[in-house]
C-alpha cells in the first residue's frame, strides 16, 4: 500500500525539541530515504482552477489552512496503516511538536 504523508511544524517547535531527539529524527528520515521513500520540504503552493474546462486560473497560496505550516511531504509504502504510522512516528515533524498526517493513496483505475 502507498501512503501520502504531510508533515506540519514550525521553527519554534523544532528549536525547543532536544537536539538529540531532532538528530535521531533526521537519521530516521535518512534511513527512510535509503529504502526508497520519496520526501521533500514543502515550497510555496499555488491554487489551480479550471472550472468546466473554461480556462485555467492560478493563485498564490494554500487552499487549506492549519494551525501549523506545512513542512514537507512523503510517499511511503507500508503493509498497513499501522505500519505507516510507525514509520512516520519518529520523523522530525512528529517529534518536534508538529504533526504528520497519513493518507492512504488508492490507485486510480479507469
N, C-alpha and C positions, 0 to 999 in steps of 0.2 A: 504494500500500500504506500502511496505517496501522501505527504502532508506539506502544506504551506505553513510556515511559522512567521509570525510578525512579532518582533521584539519592540517593546516600548520602554523608554528610560530617559533620564536626563543626567546632565553632568553632576548636579548636586547629589543625587543618589549614588552615582558612580564614585564620586570623590569621598563620600562618607563610608563607603564599604572598605573594610580592611584590605590593604594591598595584597596580602597573601591570598585572600579569597578571590580578589579580582584576577591575580596571576593564575590561579588554578582554573578559573573560568575561561580565561584566554587559552590556556593549554588544552582545556576540554574542546574549545572551538577548533583548535589546530588539529586535534585528533578526529573530529567530525569531518573537517575538510579533507583530511588524509584518506578517509574512506569514501569520499565522493559527494559529501553534502555540498550543495551549492548555497553559498551565503554571501551576503553583501550588506554594506551600510546604506541606509536609505538616503537618497538625494532629495531634491525639491520636486514635488509632484506637480502634474498638470491634470486638469479635468478635460476629458474629450467627450463631446456630444455630436451626434449625427442623427437627430430625430427624424424618423421617416425617410432616411437617406436623402434629406433635403439640403445638406451642407454641413460641413464639419466646423465646429467651434472649439477652440482650445482656450482654457483659462488657467492662470497660475493658481496653485494652492490645492490643498487636500479637500475632498468632498466630505469626508467624515472628520470628526474631531474627537479627541480623547484627553484625559487628564494629563497624560504624559505624551511627549512627542514620539513618533515612530523612529526607532533607531536602526532597524535592519530587518531583513527578510532571509529566509532559507527555504529550500526544498529538501525534505528529508524522506528517506524510505525507512519503514519500520513494519514489523509484522502486525502491529495493533496500535490503537490509540494509546494504550497504557505504555507501550514501548516508546512511542514518540514522545510522550510526556516525560518519561525517564531520560530520554536523550537531551531534551531541552532544559531540564530542571537544573543543570549545572552550568548553563551558559551565562555570560555577563549580565544580560538584561534580567534574567530570573534571580540572580544572586545579589545584584546591585540595586535593590529597592525599585526594580521595574517589574514588568510582567511580560510573559510570552503567550501569545495566542497560538493554538494549534488547530489548523483547519484541515480535515480530511479532503483530499483532492480526488474527486471522481473523474475518471476519463470521460470525455465527450464522445458519444457514439452517434454516428449519423447513419 
